Amino acid sequence: METIEVINKRRSVRHFKDEPIPEDILRQILKAGCYAPSAHNSQPWEFIVLKGDKKDELGDVFLNISKEERYKEYTGFYVNRLLKYSSKMVKESPITIVVFNDGSFCKTASKYFRQSKKEILHMMEVQSIAAAIENMLLVCHDQGLGAVWLGVPLLMPQELIEDFFETKNDLMAVIPMGYPSKKRAIEKKVDVDKHVTYFG
Ligand SMILES: Cc1cc2nc3c(=O)[nH]c(=O)nc-3n(C[C@H](O)[C@H](O)[C@H](O)COP(=O)(O)O)c2cc1C
């Protein structure tokens, strides 16, 4: 597919067929993530690929958070609905890629910047990771797969994240992916001119 067509036609996909993703396509997706631009070429991303039981367990974790009294401070009616829906997407997908920020840009760059600018470094790290995520979503679409960028799992209690993924890195996104099982209404985009100001 032409790049421009991939960009224009990609949309979030939330329902998947029970069909595996070939290994070479998975590699292409991960490689696209790793080839994204990043602040000072720091490549601050870590990807965890979940399949099979471990993936389904993550779906169960989302359900438990939405149900259990002790996690009440993280949830609420609307978040619970989103977590339940996320659980279904993760379980239905053959593969879910979980994205973390390894903090490497902040670690190396912070010695060169004043304290007051440190949050800017963090922002650049997050922007770099967002670029990696978008690259992966685009390759999914190009390869006939669908995927969705889930942010609601970031509400997971930190100790659960560390236990489940065995990492202290910051959770950035959860991306269930697979062959789409439904044709869905295309999410409309607003007029380009509403977002752009030209000078000169
Ligand atoms: C940072 C971020 C967080 C998101 N979190 C969720 C989420 O938790 N659940 C969900 O279903 N979709 C989530 N989405 C997908 C958006 O809802 C979707 O991109 C938006 O509605 C536009 O639709 P499109 O992707 O089809 O163009 C998220 C997207 C981004 C960029």
The ligand as an SDF file (V2000), in Angstrom:
LIG
                    3D

 31 33  0  0  0  0  0  0  0  0999 V2000
   -3.0430    7.8540   23.8740 C   0  0  0  0  0  0  0  0  0  0  0  0
   -4.2330    7.0560   23.3750 C   0  0  0  0  0  0  0  0  0  0  0  0
   -4.9760    6.3180   24.2590 C   0  0  0  0  0  0  0  0  0  0  0  0
   -6.0570    5.5470   23.8080 C   0  0  0  0  0  0  0  0  0  0  0  0
   -6.7320    4.7560   24.6940 N   0  0  0  0  0  0  0  0  0  0  0  0
   -7.7530    3.9890   24.2670 C   0  0  0  0  0  0  0  0  0  0  0  0
   -8.4100    3.1140   25.1800 C   0  0  0  0  0  0  0  0  0  0  0  0
   -8.0680    3.0110   26.3540 O   0  0  0  0  0  0  0  0  0  0  0  0
   -9.4370    2.3540   24.7090 N   0  0  0  0  0  0  0  0  0  0  0  0
   -9.8240    2.4110   23.3900 C   0  0  0  0  0  0  0  0  0  0  0  0
  -10.7550    1.6900   23.0170 O   0  0  0  0  0  0  0  0  0  0  0  0
   -9.2060    3.2190   22.4990 N   0  0  0  0  0  0  0  0  0  0  0  0
   -8.1700    4.0040   22.9020 C   0  0  0  0  0  0  0  0  0  0  0  0
   -7.5020    4.8010   22.0080 N   0  0  0  0  0  0  0  0  0  0  0  0
   -7.8940    4.8130   20.5820 C   0  0  0  0  0  0  0  0  0  0  0  0
   -8.7180    6.0680   20.2600 C   0  0  0  0  0  0  0  0  0  0  0  0
  -10.0000    5.9590   20.8280 O   0  0  0  0  0  0  0  0  0  0  0  0
   -8.8000    6.2300   18.7260 C   0  0  0  0  0  0  0  0  0  0  0  0
   -7.5140    6.3690   18.2010 O   0  0  0  0  0  0  0  0  0  0  0  0
   -9.6450    7.4610   18.3630 C   0  0  0  0  0  0  0  0  0  0  0  0
  -10.9840    7.2950   18.7140 O   0  0  0  0  0  0  0  0  0  0  0  0
   -9.5680    7.7600   16.8570 C   0  0  0  0  0  0  0  0  0  0  0  0
   -9.9860    6.6350   16.1140 O   0  0  0  0  0  0  0  0  0  0  0  0
   -9.0590    5.9330   15.0150 P   0  0  0  0  0  0  0  0  0  0  0  0
   -7.8570    5.3520   15.7560 O   0  0  0  0  0  0  0  0  0  0  0  0
   -9.9290    4.8690   14.4300 O   0  0  0  0  0  0  0  0  0  0  0  0
   -8.6370    6.9750   14.0420 O   0  0  0  0  0  0  0  0  0  0  0  0
   -6.4110    5.5680   22.4310 C   0  0  0  0  0  0  0  0  0  0  0  0
   -5.6500    6.3160   21.5270 C   0  0  0  0  0  0  0  0  0  0  0  0
   -4.5570    7.0510   21.9830 C   0  0  0  0  0  0  0  0  0  0  0  0
   -3.7250    7.8170   20.9850 C   0  0  0  0  0  0  0  0  0  0  0  0
  1  2  1  0
  2  3  1  0
  2 30  2  0
  3  4  2  0
  4  5  1  0
  4 28  1  0
  5  6  2  0
  6  7  1  0
  6 13  1  0
  7  8  2  0
  7  9  1  0
  9 10  1  0
 10 11  2  0
 10 12  1  0
 12 13  2  0
 13 14  1  0
 14 15  1  0
 14 28  1  0
 15 16  1  0
 16 17  1  0
 16 18  1  0
 18 19  1  0
 18 20  1  0
 20 21  1  0
 20 22  1  0
 22 23  1  0
 23 24  1  0
 24 25  2  0
 24 26  1  0
 24 27  1  0
 28 29  2  0
 29 30  1  0
 30 31  1  0
M  END
$$$$
